[in-house]
Amino acid sequence: MARSKAAQGNIVVLEKEELKKIATRTTAHYKDRSWQSRWNRRAQNLANWDALHSRQDWAHKLPWQTQQTVAEFGVSIEQAVGNLERGLTDAEDWLTVSPIGIGEPVIDGETIASLLKYYLDRLWIPGDAPETSYNLANLLGDGIKRALLESILTAKVYPKLTTKYQYRLEQSQPRKGPLGHREALSGYDLVPMGRPKVVRDLLPEFRLAIELVPWEDWFPDPSLLNKYVIHEVTVPLSDLGANPDYDPEVVEHVRGNAYATYADMYKRVTQDVVFVAHDQDEVRIQEVWGDLIDPSTGKVYETNCFWTVCNGQLLRPPTPNPFWHGKRPFVSAALLRTPNSTIHKALADDAVNTWRFLNELISLMFDGALASVWGKGQLRTDFLENPEDFQQGIPQAATFVLRPNTPEGYKAYEKIDSGELPEYAAKMFDLAMREFQTAMITNDLKLGQQPPRESTATAIVEAMQASGSLFESIAARTEDTFLDPIFELSWMTILQYEFDHKLTDPALVQILGEKRVYEMMQMTNEERFVILAQAAKFKCRGLRGVTARSRVLTKIANLLQLMGQNEPLAQAILEKYSMKRIAEVTIRNSGIDPSTLEKTQDELDAEQAQQMVEEAANEAGVTAPVNQMPGGATPGGGSPPAAAASSGGGSPPTLTNASQDQAGGVEGAMAPKTPAGQVPGAPQP
């Protein structure tokens, strides 16, 4: 007997066979509903993938006609992926964690961010690959490319329980020889000592897995109610038999590659392979997450559960959500959203047709260029002794052997037409290229080409700003709707499944600290989850952070330039604002960690010693030595201080205002110099 809880709270008792029928019938209904709303999108996706792989239907072309494709489509896609992926590779502060709650947090935000980055840099992939083979940047690059071509990017966050090797040395012991010599023999006389042997001990290990779900494997609820999602994938029977949750009787009865061929036809196009070979034990399984609702009666049997179906048979019965966070392990987002719809638009949709037109046009232009060289002609084979030499055309520097009775003045070959390339062909190509660049949000500069001569600098800057602002909005949508939910699910998955012995890993001890590791070791996984699962808010500002820092740097550079050109303005600014703070903000917005540029303790000690020497010299009335630059100038940009009148006394060196020192430093760095090397407006010696 199987029990299922209805939406009203009463217990519904079902026979096992009846539950199987309801679950399999509901799965088929869910998938059909989703496919009916998505099948039209599939054709556009295939066209986009064909364009990425430079494939086009040339069935209407004759064998000798040019079949040329332009490279702008693939380059534009890679350019867009690089711009969006750069936010996670050009800066270290792309992830911000804010503590939630009142009082001192259990773990500070920077530590949580460092801990999460540790796992995101070591995502699990199939095979015995090194831990750092696949990371979040690789995942985002692949996902962005799918989103640009398929309109959505979907990922599944789940734990992978595997094994890890722990290494130790095993020393072989000396042994007696076969003849039984005395114990008093030296160790090297005994047979043989052997070398130290490396022994691998297996330890259970948790690995965070974030898997991209291809479009053809994803079947969401077409309504906005989001009652269910189906993740369908091709798996071998060996994996089914290794899962203890699956019904062994169903696994034994499932054979063949049913439902795999049609889906893998799509994979053949996306992966640019000729054929995907199937093993005889490959099958398609559907993993359904959501509510189990009978499509014929509308009765709700289970909520927030998941079950698995294979070839119309129930592998796993409806099971409550196994994750403590109670959410589905999927995150799906669109770059170009269609309001109130589950079917969205891809960036490549509008560009594909223009790309095909460019291919046709450039092929015709090549044909016209060839025709202008070769032209068209007529050949009189009855005048030739060697007509068989020209069955495939007339090669360059061909020699015609005429028959002896050929009349005087007659030609074996006569050119009747010289092909010409229309003057408007290049203009049409440029116009089509502009339309393509508009659709792909790119321009000549991004494609590594020089802009047209008639383009003004203002027009080029405006085009770059418009393209950058649109990409920034796409990046913001990706970070808010895709990366932030992934970080939240990843953090709670780590807290639920990580083993205690992993906390003593040297890398984690360095991140957490010895005291915090000891405290966490005293807690169970359940206690750690309750305390830390909702203790932080994750925010990704990858590309947005890069562009924001670029804007701040531009403003600071403009400010410093004004200060260098206007001495009164510089003095007024430095009376209220600190030049050290301006320098720190400049370094921080350049993407460099300021702590890496801070002075070491040795440098601080040396400066303190130098200051003590100068103070002692001032008290004694002696001018401290100054590190002079060539020409007698000091590092501050001014003149060296005057020496004391005599060693026995005299007035101390003239004290200058601190704001004047800082202003002089700004002028020396930013202000234009006169031919004499002096700063305009600065006091002259």
Residue pairs with C-beta under 8 A, 6 or more apart in sequence:
1 13
1 14
1 15
1 16
2 13
2 14
2 15
2 16
2 19
2 317
3 11
3 12
3 13
3 14
4 11
4 12
4 14
4 19
4 292
4 301
4 302
4 318
5 11
5 12
5 301
5 302
5 303
6 12
6 299
6 300
6 301
7 300
7 303
12 299
12 301
14 22
14 301
19 301
19 314
19 317
19 318
20 313
20 314
20 317
22 292
22 294
22 301
23 292
23 307
23 309
23 314
23 317
23 318
24 309
24 312
24 313
24 314
25 294
25 295
25 296
26 288
26 292
26 293
26 294
26 295
27 230
27 286
27 288
27 307
27 309
28 312
29 295
30 219
30 221
30 228
30 230
30 288
31 219
31 230
31 232
31 286
33 221
33 222
34 219
34 220
34 221
34 222
34 230
35 219
36 222
37 222
37 342
37 343
38 219
38 222
38 343
41 151
41 215
41 343
42 215
42 216
42 266
44 346
44 349
44 352
45 149
45 150
45 151
45 215
45 266
45 346
46 266
46 269
47 352
48 149
48 150
48 346
48 348
48 349
48 352
49 149
49 269
49 270
49 272
50 56
50 269
51 73
51 74
51 348
51 351
51 352
51 355
51 356
52 73
52 74
52 77
52 149
52 348
53 74
53 272
54 69
54 71
54 73
54 74
56 67
56 69
56 356
56 359
58 67
61 67
61 363
65 363
65 367
66 363
66 364
66 366
66 367
66 370
67 363
68 359
68 362
68 363
68 366
69 359
70 355
70 358
70 359
70 362
72 355
72 358
72 433
72 436
72 437
72 440
72 447
73 348
73 351
73 352
73 355
73 436
73 440
75 447
75 448
76 351
76 437
76 440
76 442
76 446
76 447
77 145
77 148
77 149
77 348
77 440
79 442
79 446
79 447
80 144
80 148
80 347
80 440
80 441
80 442
80 471
81 141
81 144
81 145
81 148
83 471
83 475
83 543
84 140
84 144
84 471
84 474
84 475
84 478
84 543
85 137
85 140
85 141
85 144
86 543
86 546
87 94
87 475
87 479
87 541
87 542
87 543
87 544
87 545
87 546
88 94
88 136
88 137
88 140
88 542
89 137
90 546
90 591
91 542
91 545
91 546
91 549
91 591
92 591
92 593
93 541
93 545
94 540
94 541
94 542
94 545
95 113
95 116
95 117
95 487
95 538
95 539
95 540
96 109
96 113
96 538
96 539
96 540
96 541
97 109
97 110
97 112
97 113
97 116
97 536
97 537
97 538
97 539
98 109
98 536
98 537
98 539
99 105
99 108
99 109
99 535
99 536
99 537
100 534
100 535
100 536
100 537
101 535
105 535
105 536
106 531
106 532
106 535
107 115
107 512
107 516
107 532
107 535
107 536
109 536
111 511
111 512
111 513
111 516
112 491
112 532
112 535
112 536
114 511
115 494
115 508
115 511
115 512
116 487
116 490
116 491
116 494
116 538
118 507
118 508
118 511
119 208
119 490
119 494
120 135
120 136
120 208
120 490
121 132
121 135
121 136
122 131
122 132
122 135
122 207
122 208
123 134
123 135
123 136
123 139
123 207
123 208
123 209
123 210
124 134
124 160
124 162
124 207
124 208
124 209
125 133
125 134
131 207
136 210
139 155
139 210
139 212
140 478
140 483
142 212
143 153
143 155
143 212
143 482
144 153
144 335
144 478
146 152
146 153
146 212
146 214
146 215
147 153
147 333
147 334
147 335
147 346
147 478
148 335
148 346
148 347
148 348
149 346
149 348
150 214
150 215
150 346
151 215
151 334
151 335
151 336
151 343
151 344
151 345
151 346
151 349
152 215
152 218
152 332
152 333
152 334
152 344
153 212
153 332
153 333
153 334
153 335
153 478
153 482
154 212
154 213
154 215
154 218
154 330
154 331
154 332
154 333
155 210
155 211
155 212
155 213
155 330
155 331
155 332
155 482
155 486
156 209
156 210
156 211
156 213
156 231
156 329
156 330
157 208
157 209
157 210
157 329
157 330
157 331
157 486
157 489
157 490
157 493
158 209
158 211
158 329
158 493
159 206
159 207
159 208
159 209
159 493
159 496
159 497
160 206
160 207
160 208
160 209
161 204
161 205
161 206
161 207
161 497
162 204
162 205
162 207
163 202
163 203
163 204
163 205
164 202
164 203
164 204
164 205
165 200
165 201
165 202
165 203
166 200
166 201
166 202
166 203
167 198
167 199
167 200
167 201
168 198
168 199
168 201
169 196
169 197
169 198
169 199
170 196
170 197
170 198
170 199
171 196
171 197
172 193
172 194
172 195
172 196
172 197
174 187
174 190
174 193
175 190
175 191
176 190
176 191
177 190
177 191
178 191
181 189
181 190
187 193
203 501
204 499
205 499
205 502
206 494
206 497
206 498
206 499
206 502
208 490
208 493
208 494
210 486
210 490
213 231
213 330
213 332
214 266
214 267
214 270
215 266
216 263
216 266
216 267
217 231
217 232
217 233
217 263
218 229
218 230
218 231
218 232
218 332
219 229
219 230
219 231
219 232
219 286
220 226
220 228
220 229
220 230
220 332
220 342
221 227
221 228
221 229
221 290
221 342
222 342
223 342
224 340
224 342
226 290
227 290
227 291
227 293
228 288
228 289
228 290
228 291
229 288
229 289
229 290
229 328
229 330
229 332
230 286
230 287
230 288
230 289
231 286
231 287
231 289
231 330
232 263
232 284
232 285
232 286
232 287
233 284
233 285
233 287
234 257
234 260
234 263
234 264
234 282
234 283
234 284
235 282
235 283
235 284
235 285
236 279
236 281
236 282
236 283
237 251
237 254
237 255
237 281
237 282
237 283
238 281
240 246
240 251
240 254
240 283
240 285
240 310
240 315
241 248
241 251
245 308
245 316
245 319
246 308
246 315
246 316
247 313
247 314
247 315
247 316
250 310
250 313
250 314
250 315
251 315
253 313
254 283
254 310
254 311
254 313
255 280
255 281
255 283
256 280
256 283
256 311
257 278
257 279
257 280
257 282
257 283
257 284
258 283
258 284
258 311
259 283
259 284
259 311
260 278
260 282
260 283
260 284
261 278
263 284
264 276
264 278
267 276
268 274
268 275
268 276
283 310
283 311
284 310
284 311
285 308
285 309
285 310
285 315
286 308
286 309
286 310
287 306
287 307
287 308
288 306
288 307
288 308
288 309
289 305
289 306
289 321
289 328
289 329
289 330
290 304
290 305
290 306
290 328
291 300
291 302
291 303
291 304
291 305
292 300
292 301
292 302
292 303
292 305
292 307
292 318
293 299
293 300
293 301
294 300
294 301
301 318
302 318
302 320
304 320
304 321
304 326
305 318
305 319
305 320
305 321
306 316
306 318
306 319
306 321
306 322
307 314
307 316
307 317
307 318
307 319
308 314
308 315
308 316
309 315
321 327
321 328
323 329
323 492
323 493
323 496
324 492
324 496
324 526
324 529
324 533
325 489
325 492
325 493
325 496
325 533
327 489
329 489
329 493
331 482
331 485
331 486
331 489
333 477
333 478
333 481
333 482
334 344
334 345
334 477
334 481
335 344
335 346
335 347
335 474
335 477
335 478
336 344
336 345
336 346
336 347
336 474
337 344
337 345
337 477
338 344
338 345
347 439
347 440
347 441
348 440
350 439
351 436
351 439
351 440
354 432
354 435
354 436
354 439
355 436
357 432
358 429
358 432
358 433
358 436
361 425
361 428
361 429
361 432
362 429
364 425
365 421
365 425
365 426
365 429
367 419
368 419
368 420
368 421
368 422
368 425
369 421
370 419
371 418
371 419
371 420
372 418
372 419
372 420
372 421
374 419
375 415
375 416
375 417
375 418
375 419
376 415
376 416
376 417
376 418
376 419
377 394
377 413
377 414
377 415
377 416
377 417
378 413
378 414
378 416
379 390
379 394
379 412
379 413
380 410
380 411
380 412
380 413
381 387
381 390
382 403
383 400
383 402
383 403
383 406
383 410
383 411
383 412
384 390
384 400
384 401
384 402
384 403
384 412
385 401
385 402
385 403
386 400
386 401
389 398
390 398
394 413
400 412
400 413
402 412
406 412
430 452
437 443
437 444
437 447
441 467
441 470
441 471
442 467
443 451
443 460
443 463
443 464
443 467
444 450
444 451
444 452
445 451
445 460
445 464
446 467
451 460
468 547
471 543
472 543
472 544
472 547
475 542
475 543
475 544
476 544
479 540
479 541
479 542
479 543
479 544
483 540
483 542
484 538
484 539
484 540
487 538
487 540
488 538
491 532
491 533
491 536
491 538
492 529
492 533
495 525
495 528
495 529
495 532
495 533
496 525
496 529
497 525
498 525
500 521
502 508
503 509
503 512
503 517
503 520
503 521
504 517
504 521
508 517
509 517
512 520
520 528
523 531
541 548
546 591
549 589
549 590
549 591
552 585
552 589
553 586
553 589
553 590
556 582
556 585
556 586
556 589
559 573
559 582
560 582
560 666
560 669
560 670
561 670
562 569
563 569
563 570
563 573
563 663
563 666
563 667
563 670
564 570
564 666
564 667
564 669
564 670
564 671
564 672
565 670
565 671
565 672
566 681
567 663
567 667
567 681
567 682
570 662
570 663
570 666
570 667
571 659
571 660
571 663
574 659
574 662
574 663
574 666
575 659
579 662
579 665
579 666
584 594
587 594
587 597
588 594
599 607
613 624
614 624
617 623
617 624
618 624
618 652
618 653
621 644
621 647
621 648
621 649
621 650
621 652
622 644
622 647
623 641
623 642
623 643
623 644
623 653
626 634
626 640
626 641
627 634
627 635
628 634
628 640
629 635
632 639
632 640
633 639
633 640
634 640
636 661
636 664
636 665
636 668
637 664
637 665
637 667
637 668
637 679
638 661
638 664
639 685
641 653
641 654
642 653
642 654
644 650
644 651
644 653
645 651
664 679
664 682
667 679
667 681
667 682
668 679
671 679
671 680
671 681
671 682
672 680
673 679
674 680
678 684
